[in-house]
Amino acid sequence: MLKQVHEHIIGELNQGAKTDTIFVITAIVFNLIVLAINSMIAAETSSADEYRLSSDIVLVVFIVLVFLVNGISITALTVGKNTRKKLLSGLVAMYADNEVSQYYDTTLLENYDKRYSLFTFVIVSLAATAVLVPLIVRFL
């Protein structure tokens, strides 16, 4: 039974890693696409002879979507981080119960937390860029 529990935990960890990867990639690609679209719209609007409200509305809609998509991605990463921590804590306890815990360095748990923080920082940085650059182009 212990082997099945171990395999189940490892499977959950693998599935969580795949899910986290999807959220990170989605957020990054989305931010880059929005940055490109909003920058083009902002450049076109700022150089146009006449003011078009529709361009500013599109900018605002994409900015709202940036906050929404990135908020969802960061929430998903936080859930993934907490789930990974619980699963790994269970593995460490299982290893300790079976007197093999010396083979698993528990500082890995801290490294995983740092990695999630770095992923979140990348997402937030790109989101800020996707919002600020078009606004700078539009209004300056």
NORKA-V489103 format. One record per helix or strand of 3 or more residues. SS is the DSSP state (H for helix, E for strand). FROM is the first residue (numbers start at 1). LEN is the number of residues. If there is no record, write none. Layout:
<<SS | FROM | LEN> <SS | FROM | LEN>>
This chain:
<<H | 2 | 46> <H | 53 | 45> <H | 101 | 3> <H | 107 | 33>>
